[in-house]
Amino acid sequence: MLKRLIFLVALTLWPLQSTVQAQDIAERALGETIYVPAYSRIFSYPNRSDLLASTLAVHNVDPKTTITLQSVDYHGEGGELIRAMLEEPFVLGPLQSRTVLIPINDTTGGVGANFLVTWTSDEVALSPIAEAIMTSGIGGPGPSFASRGRVIERRTAKD
């Protein structure tokens, strides 16, 4: 009887748990650094790879607060900085987005390339969505996929 009760409670709470994990909308910060995986090529066989274009998209999901992209840097698979993608800080108003492109013929990043996105705000803001969209874009259908960024540093009002 006790096992059945535990099972029913777990079954009842399971949908709530998965809903809460879907998005952490309560996360607010004064700034963050976000790591976003990107790929300039992927291997389909040991000696065959497909070239990919990578588009980084940063979305300010906060409907009320402006954020400033301080830097968007493209790094190679060895960790080295390949190039800064912004010449100067870029202000993203509420619900505004910014994209940068690594063209399909640019293989300098290698298989394990990445972007580091640093943003700040004068007041606490929702964490933006930063993701890279990779596509082969040559002729017919080819590989296309996206990778979502991960916060690696957060600045809060307590810091």
C-alpha distance (Angstrom), angle and dihedral (degrees) to the residues before:
residue distance angle dihedral
M1 . . .
L2 3.82 . .
K3 3.82 91.4 .
R4 3.79 89.9 51.6
L5 3.83 91.4 49.9
I6 3.83 91.7 49.7
F7 3.81 89.7 48.8
L8 3.82 92.1 50.8
V9 3.81 92.6 48.0
A10 3.82 91.0 48.6
L11 3.80 91.1 47.3
T12 3.82 90.5 50.3
L13 3.82 94.5 48.6
W14 3.82 96.7 41.9
P15 3.85 96.1 84.1
L16 3.82 90.5 49.3
Q17 3.79 91.6 51.5
S18 3.82 93.9 51.2
T19 3.82 91.4 46.9
V20 3.80 92.7 53.0
Q21 3.81 91.2 50.3
A22 3.81 92.6 51.9
Q23 3.82 95.3 82.6
D24 3.76 134.0 -4.9
I25 3.80 96.6 -142.1
A26 3.80 91.7 163.7
E27 3.83 91.3 68.2
R28 3.78 107.3 109.5
A29 3.77 126.2 167.8
L30 3.80 144.9 164.8
G31 3.79 90.1 -123.9
E32 3.78 146.0 -25.6
T33 3.76 144.9 -163.8
I34 3.80 111.9 -131.0
Y35 3.83 125.1 -162.9
V36 3.82 113.0 -148.4
P37 3.83 120.1 -173.5
A38 3.81 114.7 -135.7
Y39 3.79 132.3 177.2
S40 3.80 130.4 -151.7
R41 3.80 91.7 -171.1
I42 3.78 140.4 5.5
F43 3.77 128.9 -155.4
S44 3.81 120.7 -123.1
Y45 3.84 95.0 172.7
P46 3.82 131.3 13.4
N47 3.81 93.1 -93.1
R48 3.81 100.8 23.9
S49 3.79 128.0 79.1
D50 3.78 135.9 172.1
L51 3.80 120.3 -135.0
L52 3.80 116.4 -127.0
A53 3.77 136.6 -161.1
S54 3.82 113.7 -139.9
T55 3.78 122.6 -150.3
L56 3.78 115.9 -170.6
A57 3.80 113.3 -154.3
V58 3.81 122.1 -169.6
H59 3.81 114.4 -168.7
N60 3.80 122.2 -166.7
V61 3.80 98.0 -144.4
D62 3.81 94.1 -178.2
P63 3.83 108.6 107.4
K64 3.82 93.2 -158.7
T65 3.80 110.4 28.0
T66 3.81 132.3 72.5
I67 3.80 118.9 -139.2
T68 3.82 130.1 -167.0
L69 3.78 123.4 -137.1
Q70 3.80 101.5 -140.0
S71 3.80 95.0 -177.2
V72 3.78 142.5 -6.5
D73 3.79 109.9 -166.6
Y74 3.81 128.2 -175.9
H75 3.80 115.0 -144.3
G76 3.79 130.8 -169.9
E77 3.78 125.9 -125.3
G78 3.83 88.6 -95.4
G79 3.82 90.2 58.9
E80 3.80 95.4 -108.2
L81 3.79 120.2 138.9
I82 3.80 107.8 -110.2
R83 3.80 97.6 179.6
A84 3.77 145.9 -27.0
M85 3.79 109.1 -114.3
L86 3.82 96.3 -158.8
E87 3.80 123.6 61.4
E88 3.81 90.8 -162.3
P89 3.81 137.1 -2.0
F90 3.79 113.6 -66.2
V91 3.82 123.0 -146.0
L92 3.81 116.3 -138.0
G93 3.78 113.1 -162.2
P94 3.79 121.8 -151.2
L95 3.83 110.3 -54.0
Q96 3.82 92.0 -1.4
S97 3.83 122.9 135.7
R98 3.80 137.4 -154.8
T99 3.80 128.0 -160.4
V100 3.79 134.9 -166.7
L101 3.80 126.9 -169.8
I102 3.78 133.6 -141.8
P103 3.83 101.7 -165.5
I104 3.79 122.4 -127.7
N105 3.82 93.0 -109.6
D106 3.84 93.3 54.5
T107 3.80 105.9 95.0
T108 3.82 96.2 160.4
G109 3.81 92.4 111.5
G110 3.76 95.8 55.7
V111 3.77 127.0 -153.9
G112 3.82 95.0 -47.0
A113 3.81 101.3 44.1
N114 3.79 121.1 146.3
F115 3.77 146.2 -176.7
L116 3.79 126.5 -128.8
V117 3.81 111.8 -153.9
T118 3.82 119.0 -167.8
W119 3.80 119.9 -170.7
T120 3.79 135.6 172.9
S121 3.79 138.3 -173.0
D122 3.80 135.1 -166.1
E123 3.81 89.2 -133.0
V124 3.78 131.3 30.8
A125 3.80 111.7 -76.8
L126 3.77 138.7 179.6
S127 3.78 113.6 -92.4
P128 3.82 110.1 -98.7
I129 3.78 122.6 -123.3
A130 3.80 110.8 -111.3
E131 3.78 117.9 -175.0
A132 3.77 139.5 157.4
I133 3.78 120.4 -136.2
M134 3.80 114.7 -157.4
T135 3.79 123.9 -165.6
S136 3.78 136.6 166.3
G137 3.79 92.4 -142.0
I138 3.82 93.5 -176.0
G139 3.80 117.6 128.8
G140 3.79 111.1 -55.8
P141 3.73 131.5 9.8
G142 3.76 116.6 -38.8
P143 3.76 138.9 158.5
S144 3.80 116.8 -47.2
F145 3.79 126.5 169.5
A146 3.78 142.9 142.4
S147 3.79 134.8 -131.4
R148 3.79 123.5 -156.3
G149 3.79 121.5 -138.5
R150 3.78 126.3 -112.6
V151 3.81 124.5 -141.9
I152 3.80 109.2 -120.3
E153 3.81 97.8 171.4
R154 3.81 130.9 23.6
R155 3.81 129.9 -170.9
T156 3.79 114.2 -156.3
A157 3.79 133.8 179.0
K158 3.84 88.1 -99.5
D159 3.83 93.3 59.4
